[in-house]
Amino acid sequence: MADAEDEDIQRPLLRKFTDCYPLSKNRQRPRTGSDVEYVHQEGHYRVSTGEAMLDSATVQRTRWDLNYREAAIFLQEGENNDKFTSHPRSKDDLPAYMRTHNTWAQLLMMGASLLLLVLAAFEEPAIDRLLLPISAHATLELVCLLILTVELILRFKWLGPEKFVKHVRTMTKAVALVVMFTEAVVVIIRQSNHIRVTRALRPIFLLDSNYCRGVRRFIRQIILTIPAIVNLLVLLLFILLLFSILGFYLFSGVAGDIYFQSFNQSIISLYVLMTTANYPDVMMPSYKRSRWSSMFFIIYISLQLFIFMNIFLAVVYSAFINIEKKKLRDLLLHRRAACAEAFHLLVSEQNPDLVSARHFEGCMRYFRPRMSRLTIYLIFKHLNSSGTGKLTLEEFRDIYSSAALKWKKRPSDELWSANFKPPMNTALSALHHFVKQKWFDFFIYGVIFANFIWILIDTARISAAKQRSPDPNEYSWYIDELSFIWISGIFVAVYVVEAVMKILGLGPVVYFASGWNNFDFIVTFVSLVGLSLQLTSGHFYYIIILRPLRVLRLFKLRRIFRDVFGTLFILFKRMLSLAIVMLLLYYFFAIIGMEAFSSYTSQLVNCCRNSTVEGYYKYNNESGQDGYYYLNTFENIFISGVTLFELTVVNNWWVIMEGFSIVSTPWARIYFMIFYLIIMVVMSVVVAFIFEAFIFRIQYRRQMLDNQDLEDHSIRRVHLLLSRAEIEMCQNTESSLKGDFIRDRQQGVVDSTSGGSTIDLSSLSDQFVCYQGEKILNKDELSLKMYSSEVKKWIEEDLRSRSPQICVQLPVPSSDQTVQSASSSSAYVV
């Protein structure tokens, strides 16, 4: 292997596989000159130099630094699933690209986007104490728009006019910026607000943020699901119209039946009936005249609700499964292509098929700027499974999973108390074995169950005592409760003793490494505080409501409950994306609702006389008999959100719709109907991905784990042994990383799950330091492992599709190589 100085003067391979993964059809020829300059040819940043400087080490270092930067950009594009069409084209584009992808710049864009959304709380209509002067909120809006405009200009610079115009999300953002900037200027000039429905477009800027990739992904899945359900939606609406015609002719002559008096009213009534919100009210007038009329409604509800709505959900689920698998395939191939692009930028003319540790480190300095040299070397050594000291392309392709490993010195297998003096170490060792016994856990479970029974009894006693109290706002009934507080004290004492025993027996590090132990500790601590406050002040009695949380531990005993909680953990990030999507959807409709209906807030009180919803809006200050629905308004962004959530729940949503249609215009119903339709689609996708995650978990456990718990196999754990010389090399910042230690030392790999071992770690403890890398496998990695046979076909099809462009036939990895990043087995590598 060449030493560091030799590698300085080695030329980077100038794109040997020119047509393997073409980035642009517009190729530029390299320019020549006596000065070092960046040029773009065949998708790479190059340095064109005069013949006199061609062999200069400085020129070669500059050339390599360019390749490191571009390789890191390719890896980032693969990681973020960004298309290569947005790749910077030349040296002049690089500064703009780096500025827009700078962490602080992205945080600034995120802050400006969030501030734009928050401004809705301070603009009319708003709560009086939050309302800002027009000049103030309009100026803040202009500042935010200017910040976003600067980012858009920089994006235009490195994308170029053609790609900028073709990028849909960027063009949408640009149009929204122009419209909103113009409106903000008009507001400042006029010093008065006008109807600004365009404020509903503000979520566009947040969605374009780098930190909302998961949200964009969820919205993309919703959009991709729409074509599959359009035909079924048309069928639903066709049946709705058909039964509306029949209902009009059958029931329009029924005395007192206001639901089918006109064809329009018939459509509205059956649209609401599809959600069952007005059933059986809509049936009763005709049912009074003839009992046979019920068959009309039974048939309609059976068709729409029990058959077609379930088929609708099945279609959404099927489309979602196909989209998920296609997304997994596209992401895998895209990342493989990104790795190939980066790999060919890191090889030299002397070693066109291998990446050295030096060049790997150079790339990682830009790909993971905060990563230490030791971690970079650990990743390199882990990737280099062949033990040659240099990476092949297939080894390099595992960089995303390996870079996610969290490295630390491997903890000793000895008990934490092993170095304590006798008899302390003996006592703690015995305590360790005691708390590890199964019967100890079952005893605690029994205590928790008994505690739950007592909580039920205690709550019933408190309820009875409170009802006997003459004034429910006083705490005289609480005195009776204090006489039984010693029972709660016994349970809390058991929990405290359990926590102390486990901390001393297992050790603090091991104890707090468990999520369930952290949960138990927090609940125990809160219970102890609550018990103390109960004894000192009755005003803190409500803290005892936290005690039943410990009952959640009982659900660990059955596998089905573990699968449910495991599914929730898998879905946590996507649930967060869902929550953001719902909030942005609410924001969009809230802005439109405020602009359209905020002026009718006061008219809802005692409105709708002589209508079916009159009682819901009734207000009588003297009798206190209110319908309360007049509180569901759009007077500010917060109350609008509550109103939209009530519409989401569906129950009696038509009452809100009818109230606003009466006080404003019958056309107001369109707003509420569209909102329900969109919510129905979104919630169907939500149900689909919950089903998919749960079914995937069950299938993975059965196919891959022989019905073992997924939690025991969901952590990728790797152990590496570094020699003292390797550690000193990583600590010496004046020299580059080398792979000599990997190549010169015989490499042994031991699967710690197999029970065998060819390495005596105890005998190597003085010469080597063991490092442990861990990461929790995400759903995509588990999917790659379960679909390993399909993954191999995907790669083969991708290679065949690229065959006209491929200069050198690349090997197709085996199934084991393909899913190496999803492996959860532990290994020792020397």
C-alpha positions in Angstrom: 0.0 0.0 0.0 1.3 3.5 -0.8 2.1 5.7 2.1 0.5 9.0 2.8 2.9 11.0 0.6 2.5 8.7 -2.3 -1.3 9.1 -2.0 -0.9 12.9 -2.2 0.5 12.7 -5.7 -1.8 9.9 -6.9 -4.3 11.2 -9.4 -8.0 10.5 -8.6 -9.6 8.3 -11.2 -11.2 10.7 -13.7 -14.4 8.9 -14.1 -13.5 5.5 -15.4 -17.1 4.4 -15.4 -18.3 7.4 -17.3 -21.7 6.2 -18.3 -22.6 4.0 -15.4 -24.7 6.6 -13.6 -25.0 9.6 -15.8 -26.1 12.8 -14.0 -26.6 15.2 -16.9 -26.9 15.0 -20.6 -25.1 18.3 -21.0 -21.5 17.4 -20.6 -18.8 20.1 -20.6 -15.3 19.5 -21.8 -12.5 20.3 -19.3 -10.9 23.6 -19.7 -7.2 24.1 -19.7 -5.1 26.9 -18.2 -2.2 27.6 -16.0 -4.3 28.2 -12.9 -6.2 25.7 -10.7 -9.9 25.9 -11.5 -13.1 23.9 -10.9 -14.8 22.5 -14.0 -17.7 20.2 -14.5 -17.3 17.2 -16.7 -19.2 14.0 -16.6 -20.7 14.9 -13.2 -17.5 15.8 -11.3 -15.6 18.7 -10.0 -12.3 18.8 -11.6 -9.1 20.8 -11.5 -7.7 21.8 -14.9 -4.0 22.7 -14.7 -1.1 23.4 -16.9 1.4 20.6 -17.7 4.0 22.1 -15.3 1.6 21.7 -12.3 0.0 18.4 -13.2 2.2 16.4 -10.9 2.2 18.9 -8.1 1.1 17.5 -4.7 -0.8 20.7 -4.0 -2.8 20.3 -7.1 -3.5 16.7 -6.4 -4.6 17.6 -2.8 -7.0 20.2 -4.3 -8.2 17.7 -6.8 -8.9 15.1 -4.0 -10.6 17.7 -1.8 -13.0 18.5 -4.7 -13.7 14.8 -5.0 -14.2 14.4 -1.3 -16.8 17.3 -1.3 -18.7 15.9 -4.3 -18.6 12.3 -2.9 -20.1 13.6 0.4 -22.8 15.5 -1.6 -23.7 12.3 -3.4 -23.9 10.4 -0.2 -26.1 13.1 1.3 -28.4 13.0 -1.7 -28.7 9.3 -1.3 -29.4 9.6 2.4 -32.0 12.3 1.9 -33.5 10.6 -1.2 -32.7 13.8 -3.2 -32.7 13.4 -7.0 -29.4 13.7 -8.7 -30.9 16.3 -11.0 -30.4 18.8 -8.2 -26.7 18.0 -8.0 -24.5 21.2 -8.2 -23.1 21.6 -11.7 -19.9 23.5 -11.3 -17.5 25.3 -8.9 -19.6 28.5 -9.1 -22.6 26.6 -7.9 -20.9 25.0 -4.9 -21.0 28.1 -2.6 -24.7 28.5 -3.1 -25.3 24.8 -2.6 -23.2 24.8 0.6 -25.0 27.8 2.0 -28.5 26.4 1.5 -27.4 23.1 3.0 -25.7 24.6 6.0 -27.2 23.6 9.3 -27.6 27.2 10.5 -29.2 28.2 7.2 -31.6 25.4 7.4 -32.5 26.2 10.9 -33.1 29.9 9.9 -35.4 28.7 7.1 -37.2 26.5 9.5 -37.6 29.4 12.0 -38.9 31.8 9.3 -41.4 29.2 8.1 -42.6 28.5 11.7 -42.9 32.3 12.4 -45.1 32.7 9.3 -47.4 30.0 10.7 -47.5 31.5 14.2 -48.4 35.0 12.8 -51.9 33.7 12.2 -52.4 33.9 16.0 -51.6 37.6 16.0 -53.4 38.7 12.8 -57.1 39.4 12.5 -59.2 37.6 13.5 -57.3 36.9 16.8 -57.7 37.0 20.6 -57.7 40.6 21.7 -54.6 40.3 23.9 -52.6 38.7 21.1 -53.7 41.0 18.3 -50.7 43.0 16.9 -50.9 46.2 14.9 -51.1 45.8 11.2 -47.7 47.3 10.6 -46.1 45.0 13.1 -47.3 41.6 11.9 -47.0 42.7 8.2 -43.4 43.8 8.8 -42.6 40.4 10.5 -44.2 38.7 7.6 -42.0 40.6 5.1 -38.9 39.8 7.0 -39.7 36.1 6.9 -40.6 36.2 3.3 -37.3 38.0 2.5 -35.3 35.3 4.3 -37.1 32.6 2.3 -36.5 34.6 -0.9 -32.8 34.7 -0.3 -32.8 30.9 0.1 -34.8 30.6 -3.1 -32.3 32.8 -5.0 -29.4 30.6 -3.8 -31.3 27.6 -4.9 -31.9 29.1 -8.3 -28.1 29.8 -8.6 -27.1 26.1 -8.1 -30.1 24.5 -9.8 -30.0 26.7 -12.9 -33.1 28.1 -14.7 -34.1 24.9 -16.4 -34.0 22.6 -13.4 -35.5 25.4 -11.2 -38.6 25.7 -13.4 -39.0 21.9 -13.6 -38.8 21.4 -9.9 -42.5 21.4 -8.8 -42.0 22.0 -5.1 -39.5 24.9 -5.8 -41.8 26.5 -8.3 -44.8 26.2 -6.0 -42.8 27.9 -3.3 -41.7 30.6 -5.7 -45.2 31.4 -6.8 -46.5 31.4 -3.2 -43.6 33.8 -2.2 -44.5 36.3 -5.0 -48.2 36.3 -4.1 -47.7 36.6 -0.4 -44.9 39.2 -0.7 -47.2 41.3 -2.9 -50.1 41.0 -0.4 -47.9 41.9 2.6 -46.7 45.1 0.8 -50.3 46.0 0.0 -51.3 45.5 3.6 -48.5 47.8 4.8 -49.4 50.5 2.3 -53.2 50.4 3.0 -52.7 49.8 6.7 -55.7 47.6 6.7 -56.4 43.9 6.3 -58.3 42.4 3.4 -59.5 38.9 2.6 -56.2 36.9 2.6 -57.1 33.3 1.9 -53.5 32.9 0.5 -52.3 32.8 4.2 -53.5 29.2 4.0 -50.5 28.5 1.7 -48.0 29.2 4.4 -47.5 25.5 5.3 -45.8 25.2 1.9 -42.7 26.9 3.3 -42.5 24.5 6.3 -43.0 21.5 4.1 -40.1 22.6 1.9 -37.8 22.6 5.0 -35.0 20.0 5.2 -36.4 18.9 8.6 -39.8 18.0 7.2 -38.7 15.2 4.9 -40.8 12.7 6.8 -43.8 14.9 6.5 -43.3 15.3 2.7 -43.0 11.6 2.5 -46.3 11.0 4.2 -48.0 13.6 2.0 -46.5 12.0 -1.0 -48.0 8.6 0.0 -51.4 10.2 0.4 -51.1 11.7 -3.1 -49.9 8.5 -4.6 -52.9 6.7 -3.1 -55.4 9.0 -4.7 -55.4 7.4 -8.2 -56.2 4.0 -6.7 -59.3 5.3 -4.9 -60.6 7.8 -7.5 -62.8 5.2 -9.2 -64.2 4.0 -5.9 -65.0 7.6 -4.9 -66.8 8.1 -8.1 -68.8 4.9 -7.4 -69.6 6.2 -3.9 -70.8 9.5 -5.3 -72.8 7.8 -8.0 -74.7 5.7 -5.5 -75.2 8.8 -3.4 -76.8 10.6 -6.4 -78.9 7.6 -7.3 -80.4 7.3 -3.8 -80.8 11.0 -3.6 -83.0 10.9 -6.7 -85.0 8.0 -5.2 -85.2 9.7 -1.9 -86.5 12.9 -3.4 -89.3 11.1 -5.3 -90.2 8.8 -2.4 -90.1 11.2 0.6 -90.5 14.7 -0.7 -94.3 14.5 -0.2 -94.1 13.2 3.3 -95.5 15.8 5.7 -92.9 17.1 8.1 -90.0 15.5 6.3 -87.5 18.3 5.9 -84.6 16.1 4.8 -85.9 15.4 1.3 -87.9 18.5 0.5 -85.7 19.3 -2.5 -83.1 17.5 -4.6 -80.3 19.6 -3.0 -81.5 18.8 0.5 -81.7 15.1 -0.5 -78.1 15.0 -1.6 -77.0 16.8 1.6 -79.0 14.5 3.8 -77.6 11.3 2.3 -74.1 12.7 2.2 -74.3 13.2 6.0 -76.0 9.8 6.3 -72.9 8.2 4.8 -71.1 9.3 8.0 -74.1 8.0 10.1 -74.1 11.4 11.9 -77.8 12.1 11.3 -79.1 8.5 11.7 -81.8 7.6 12.6 -83.1 11.2 12.6 -83.2 11.4 8.8 -85.3 8.2 8.7 -87.9 8.9 11.3 -90.4 11.2 9.5 -90.8 8.7 6.6 -90.6 5.8 9.0 -93.6 7.3 10.9 -95.7 7.2 7.7 -94.6 3.7 6.6 -92.4 1.2 8.3 -91.3 -0.1 4.9 -89.5 3.1 4.2 -86.7 1.9 6.6 -85.6 -0.5 3.8 -84.4 2.5 1.7 -82.1 3.6 4.5 -81.0 0.1 5.5 -80.0 -0.7 1.9 -78.2 2.6 1.4 -76.2 2.3 4.7 -75.4 -1.3 4.0 -74.1 -0.5 0.5 -72.2 2.7 1.4 -71.0 2.1 4.9 -70.6 -1.6 5.4 -69.6 -2.6 1.8 -68.1 0.2 -0.2 -66.4 2.1 2.7 -64.7 -1.2 3.7 -63.7 -1.8 0.1 -62.4 1.8 0.1 -60.2 1.0 3.1 -59.0 -2.2 1.5 -58.1 -0.4 -1.7 -56.2 2.2 0.2 -54.4 -0.5 2.2 -53.5 -2.4 -1.0 -52.2 0.8 -2.7 -50.3 1.7 0.5 -48.6 -1.7 0.6 -47.5 -1.3 -3.1 -46.3 2.2 -2.5 -44.3 1.2 0.6 -42.6 -1.6 -1.3 -41.9 0.6 -4.3 -40.6 3.3 -2.0 -38.3 0.8 -0.4 -37.0 -0.4 -3.8 -36.5 3.1 -5.1 -34.6 4.2 -1.9 -32.4 1.1 -2.0 -31.4 1.6 -5.7 -31.0 5.3 -5.3 -28.6 4.8 -2.4 -26.7 2.2 -4.3 -26.4 4.6 -7.1 -25.3 7.4 -4.8 -22.7 5.1 -3.2 -21.4 4.1 -6.7 -21.1 7.8 -7.6 -19.2 8.6 -4.4 -17.0 5.5 -4.7 -15.8 6.4 -8.2 -14.8 9.8 -6.9 -12.6 8.2 -4.1 -10.6 5.7 -6.1 -7.3 6.6 -7.8 -5.8 5.7 -11.2 -3.4 3.3 -9.4 -6.3 1.6 -7.5 -9.4 2.0 -9.7 -11.5 -0.6 -7.7 -10.5 0.2 -4.1 -10.9 3.1 -1.7 -8.2 3.7 0.8 -8.7 4.7 4.5 -7.2 8.1 3.7 -9.7 8.9 1.0 -12.5 7.4 3.1 -11.6 9.8 5.9 -11.5 12.7 3.4 -15.1 11.9 2.3 -16.4 11.4 5.8 -15.0 14.9 6.9 -17.7 16.4 4.7 -20.3 13.7 5.0 -20.2 13.6 8.8 -18.2 16.8 9.8 -18.6 16.2 13.6 -17.5 12.6 13.5 -14.2 11.8 15.3 -11.3 10.2 13.5 -11.6 7.2 15.7 -15.2 6.7 14.8 -14.4 7.1 11.1 -11.7 4.4 11.4 -14.0 2.1 13.3 -16.6 2.5 10.5 -13.9 1.8 7.8 -12.7 -1.3 9.6 -16.2 -2.5 10.0 -16.9 -2.0 6.3 -13.7 -3.7 5.3 -15.0 -7.3 5.8 -12.5 -8.7 3.3 -9.6 -7.5 5.5 -7.6 -6.1 2.6 -7.2 -2.6 4.1 -9.2 -1.1 1.3 -12.9 -1.0 0.5 -14.6 -2.5 -2.5 -17.7 -1.0 -4.0 -20.0 -3.6 -2.3 -18.3 -3.0 1.0 -18.7 0.7 0.6 -22.4 0.4 -0.1 -23.0 -0.4 3.6 -21.9 3.1 4.6 -25.3 4.4 5.5 -26.1 1.7 8.1 -22.5 1.6 9.4 -22.3 5.4 9.8 -25.4 5.2 12.0 -23.7 3.0 14.5 -23.0 4.6 17.9 -19.6 3.6 19.1 -18.2 3.3 22.6 -15.8 1.2 24.5 -17.4 -2.2 25.1 -18.4 -2.5 28.8 -16.9 -5.3 30.8 -18.8 -8.5 31.2 -18.1 -8.4 34.9 -20.6 -7.0 37.3 -20.3 -3.4 38.1 -19.6 -4.3 41.7 -16.8 -6.8 40.9 -14.1 -4.4 42.0 -15.8 -3.6 45.3 -14.2 -4.9 48.5 -15.7 -7.8 50.4 -18.3 -8.3 51.7 -19.9 -5.6 49.5 -19.1 -7.3 46.2 -20.4 -10.6 47.4 -23.7 -9.0 48.7 -24.2 -7.0 45.4 -23.4 -10.1 43.4 -26.1 -12.1 45.3 -28.5 -9.2 44.8 -27.8 -9.2 41.1 -28.8 -12.9 40.8 -31.8 -12.3 43.0 -33.3 -9.5 40.9 -32.7 -11.5 37.7 -34.9 -14.4 38.9 -38.2 -14.8 37.0 -40.2 -15.2 40.2 -39.0 -11.8 41.4 -40.6 -10.2 38.3 -43.8 -12.1 38.8 -44.0 -11.1 42.4 -43.7 -7.4 41.3 -46.4 -8.0 38.7 -48.6 -9.4 41.4 -48.0 -6.3 43.6 -48.9 -4.1 40.6 -52.1 -6.0 39.9 -53.1 -5.7 43.6 -52.3 -2.0 43.5 -54.6 -1.6 40.5 -57.4 -3.3 42.4 -56.9 -1.1 45.4 -56.9 2.0 43.1 -60.3 1.0 41.8 -61.6 0.5 45.3 -60.0 3.7 46.5 -61.4 5.7 43.6 -64.9 4.4 44.3 -64.5 5.4 47.9 -63.3 8.9 47.0 -66.2 9.3 44.6 -68.7 8.3 47.3 -67.1 10.6 49.9 -67.1 13.5 47.5 -70.7 13.1 46.7 -71.5 13.1 50.5 -69.6 16.4 50.8 -72.0 19.4 50.9 -69.6 21.5 48.9 -67.8 19.6 46.1 -65.2 22.4 45.9 -64.1 21.7 49.4 -61.7 18.9 50.4 -63.4 17.8 53.6 -64.1 14.5 52.0 -60.3 14.1 51.6 -59.8 13.7 55.3 -61.6 10.3 55.1 -59.1 9.4 52.4 -56.1 10.2 54.5 -57.1 7.4 56.9 -56.4 4.8 54.2 -53.2 6.4 52.9 -51.0 3.8 54.6 -52.2 1.2 52.1 -50.9 3.3 49.2 -47.7 3.8 51.2 -47.1 0.1 51.3 -47.3 -0.2 47.6 -45.1 2.8 47.0 -42.6 1.3 49.5 -42.5 -2.0 47.5 -41.8 0.0 44.3 -39.0 2.0 46.0 -37.4 -1.2 47.3 -37.6 -2.8 43.9 -36.0 0.2 42.2 -33.2 0.3 44.8 -32.5 -3.4 44.6 -32.4 -3.4 40.8 -30.1 -0.3 40.7 -27.7 -1.9 43.2 -27.9 -5.4 41.7 -27.8 -4.6 38.0 -25.8 -1.4 38.3 -27.0 2.2 37.4 -25.8 2.0 33.8 -27.5 -1.3 33.0 -30.6 -0.4 34.9 -31.2 2.9 33.2 -30.4 1.4 29.8 -33.8 -0.2 29.8 -36.8 1.8 28.7 -39.2 -0.1 31.0 -36.8 0.5 34.0 -36.8 4.3 33.2 -40.5 4.2 33.0 -40.8 2.4 36.4 -38.3 4.7 38.0 -40.1 7.9 36.9 -43.5 6.5 38.0 -42.1 5.4 41.3 -40.5 8.7 41.9 -43.7 10.6 41.1 -45.7 8.2 43.3 -43.3 8.9 46.2 -43.6 12.7 45.7 -47.4 12.4 45.3 -47.6 10.4 48.5 -45.6 12.9 50.4 -47.8 15.8 49.1 -50.9 13.9 50.1 -49.7 13.9 53.7 -48.8 17.6 53.6 -51.5 19.2 51.4 -54.8 18.0 50.1 -54.4 20.4 47.1 -51.9 17.9 45.6 -54.1 14.9 45.8 -54.6 14.7 42.1 -51.0 13.5 41.7 -52.2 10.0 42.7 -53.8 9.6 39.2 -50.2 8.8 38.0 -50.2 5.6 40.1 -52.2 3.4 37.6 -49.5 4.0 35.0 -47.5 1.2 36.4 -50.2 -1.2 35.4 -48.9 -0.8 31.8 -46.0 -3.1 32.8 -48.5 -6.0 33.0 -49.1 -5.8 29.3 -45.5 -7.1 28.8 -46.6 -10.5 29.9 -48.6 -11.3 26.7 -47.0 -11.3 23.3 -50.0 -9.7 21.6 -49.7 -6.6 23.9 -45.9 -6.5 23.2 -46.7 -6.5 19.5 -49.1 -3.6 20.0 -46.6 -1.5 22.0 -43.8 -2.5 19.6 -45.9 -1.3 16.7 -46.4 2.0 18.4 -42.6 2.4 18.8 -42.1 1.5 15.1 -44.8 4.1 14.1 -43.6 6.8 16.5 -41.7 8.9 13.9 -44.4 8.4 11.3 -47.0 9.3 13.9 -45.1 12.5 14.5 -45.2 13.2 10.7 -48.9 12.4 10.8 -49.5 14.8 13.6 -47.7 17.6 11.7 -49.7 16.8 8.5 -52.9 17.0 10.5 -51.9 20.3 12.1 -51.0 21.8 8.7 -54.2 20.5 7.2 -56.1 22.1 10.1 -54.1 25.3 9.6 -55.1 25.4 5.9 -58.8 24.9 6.6 -58.7 27.2 9.7 -57.4 30.1 7.6 -60.1 29.6 5.0 -62.7 29.1 7.7 -61.7 32.4 9.5 -61.8 34.3 6.3 -65.2 32.9 5.4 -67.0 32.6 8.7 -65.4 34.7 11.4 -67.8 37.5 10.9 -70.8 35.2 11.7 -69.6 34.3 15.2 -72.2 36.4 17.1 -75.0 35.3 14.8 -74.8 31.7 15.8 -76.4 32.3 19.2 -80.1 31.4 19.0 -79.9 31.0 15.2 -81.5 28.4 13.0 -85.1 28.9 14.2 -87.6 26.5 12.9 -84.8 24.2 11.7 -83.7 20.7 12.7 -80.6 22.2 14.5 -82.4 25.0 16.4 -82.0 23.3 19.8 -78.2 22.9 19.3 -77.7 26.6 19.1 -80.2 27.6 21.8 -78.9 30.0 24.4 -80.9 30.9 27.6 -78.9 32.7 30.2 -81.6 32.4 32.8 -82.4 28.7 32.7 -78.8 27.7 31.8 -80.2 25.2 29.2 -77.8 25.7 26.4 -77.2 23.9 23.1 -73.5 25.0 23.2 -73.0 24.6 19.5 -72.7 28.4 19.1 -69.3 28.0 20.7 -68.0 26.1 17.6 -66.8 29.1 15.6 -63.9 30.4 13.5 -63.2 33.5 15.5 -59.4 32.8 15.9 -56.9 30.2 14.9 -57.1 28.2 18.2 -60.9 27.9 18.3 -60.9 27.1 14.6 -58.7 24.2 15.3 -61.0 22.9 18.0 -64.0 23.2 15.6 -62.1 21.3 12.9 -61.2 18.6 15.3 -64.9 18.2 16.1 -65.6 17.9 12.4 -62.9 15.2 12.2 -64.6 13.1 14.9 -67.7 13.2 12.6 -70.3 12.9 15.4 -72.9 15.7 14.8 -70.5 17.4 12.3 -73.5 18.2 10.2 -75.0 20.4 13.0 -72.0 22.7 12.7 -72.3 22.7 8.9 -76.0 23.5 9.0 -75.5 26.3 11.5 -73.0 28.2 9.3 -75.1 27.4 6.1 -78.1 29.1 7.7 -76.4 32.2 9.0 -74.2 32.7 5.9 -75.0 30.9 2.7 -76.1 27.4 1.7 -72.9 27.2 -0.4 -71.0 27.1 2.9 -71.7 23.4 3.0 -69.1 22.8 0.3 -66.4 23.8 2.7 -67.4 21.3 5.3 -68.1 18.5 2.8 -64.6 18.9 1.2 -63.0 18.9 4.6 -64.7 15.6 5.5 -63.8 14.1 2.2 -60.1 15.0 2.6 -60.1 13.8 6.2 -61.6 10.5 5.2 -58.8 9.9 2.7 -56.1 11.0 5.2 -57.5 8.9 8.0 -57.8 5.9 5.7 -54.1 6.2 4.9 -53.4 6.4 8.6 -55.3 3.2 9.3 -53.5 1.6 6.3 -50.1 2.3 7.6 -51.0 1.2 11.2 -52.3 -2.1 9.7 -49.2 -2.5 7.6 -46.8 -1.9 10.5 -48.6 -4.3 12.8 -48.9 -7.0 10.1 -45.3 -6.5 9.1 -44.2 -7.0 12.7 -46.2 -10.3 13.0 -44.9 -11.6 9.6 -41.3 -10.7 10.4 -41.5 -12.5 13.8 -43.0 -15.6 12.2 -40.8 -15.7 9.1 -37.5 -14.5 10.4 -37.5 -15.1 14.2 -39.4 -18.3 14.6 -42.0 -16.5 16.7 -39.4 -14.9 19.0 -39.8 -11.3 20.2 -38.7 -8.7 17.7 -37.2 -6.5 20.4 -34.5 -9.2 21.0 -33.4 -9.0 17.4 -34.0 -5.3 16.5 -30.6 -4.0 17.6 -27.5 -4.3 15.3 -24.5 -4.8 17.6 -20.9 -5.0 16.3 -17.7 -5.4 18.3 -14.3 -4.4 17.0 -10.9 -4.9 18.5 -8.4 -2.0 17.9 -4.8 -2.4 18.7 -2.9 0.3 20.7 -1.1 1.2 17.5 -4.4 1.8 15.7 -5.7 4.0 18.5 -2.5 6.0 18.4 -2.9 6.4 14.6 -6.4 7.8 15.1 -5.2 10.2 17.8 -2.3 11.5 15.7 -4.0 14.3 13.6 -0.8 15.0 11.7 -1.0 11.7 9.8 -3.7 10.2 7.7 -5.6 7.0 8.4 -4.2 3.8 6.9 -5.5 0.4 6.3 -2.2 -1.3 6.9 -3.2 -2.6 10.4 -6.3 -4.3 8.9 -4.3 -5.8 6.0 -1.2 -6.9 7.9 -3.1 -8.5 10.8 -5.0 -11.8 10.4 -8.7 -11.0 10.6 -11.1 -13.2 12.5 -14.8 -12.8 12.7 -16.8 -14.5 15.5 -20.6 -14.5 15.6 -21.3 -14.1 19.3 -24.7 -15.7 18.9 -23.3 -18.9 17.6 -21.6 -19.8 20.9 -18.2 -20.5 19.3 -15.2 -18.3 19.6 -11.7 -18.3 18.0 -10.5 -15.2 19.9 -9.6 -15.2 23.5 -10.6 -11.7 24.5 -9.1 -12.0 28.0 -5.7 -12.8 26.6 -5.9 -9.8 24.2 -7.1 -7.3 26.8 -3.6 -5.7 27.2 -3.0 -5.4 23.5 -6.4 -4.5 22.3 -9.4 -2.3 23.2 -12.8 -3.6 22.3 -15.3 -1.1 20.9 -19.0 -1.7 20.5 -21.2 -0.2 17.9 -25.0 -0.2 18.2 -28.0 1.0 16.4 -31.7 0.2 16.4 -32.8 -1.2 13.1 -35.5 0.8 11.5 -38.4 -0.7 9.5 -36.7 -0.2 6.2 -33.7 -2.3 7.3 -35.9 -5.0 8.7 -37.9 -5.0 5.4 -34.7 -5.4 3.4 -33.9 -8.4 5.5 -37.4 -10.0 5.1 -37.6 -9.3 1.4 -34.1 -10.4 0.7 -35.0 -12.5 -2.4 -37.0 -9.7 -3.9 -34.1 -7.3 -3.1 -31.8 -9.4 -5.2 -34.2 -9.3 -8.1 -34.5 -5.5 -7.8 -30.7 -5.2 -8.0 -30.5 -7.5 -11.0 -33.3 -5.7 -12.8 -31.6 -2.4 -12.1 -28.3 -3.6 -13.5 -30.1 -5.0 -16.7 -31.9 -1.6 -17.1 -28.6 0.2 -17.0 -26.8 -2.3 -19.2 -26.5 0.0 -22.2 -24.8 2.5 -19.9 -22.6 0.2 -17.9 -19.0 0.0 -18.9 -17.9 -2.7 -16.5 -20.2 -5.4 -15.3 -20.7 -4.9 -11.6 -21.3 -8.0 -9.4 -24.7 -8.6 -8.0 -24.4 -9.1 -4.2 -25.8 -12.1 -2.6 -28.8 -11.9 -0.4 -26.6 -11.9 2.7 -24.5 -9.1 1.4 -27.6 -7.1 0.4 -29.2 -7.2 3.8 -25.9 -6.9 5.7 -27.0 -3.6 7.0 -30.1 -5.2 8.6 -28.1 -7.9 10.4 -28.7 -7.9 14.1 -26.0 -10.4 15.0 -22.9 -9.4 17.0 -19.4 -9.9 15.7 -15.9 -9.5 16.9 -13.5 -8.3 14.3 -9.7 -8.2 14.8 
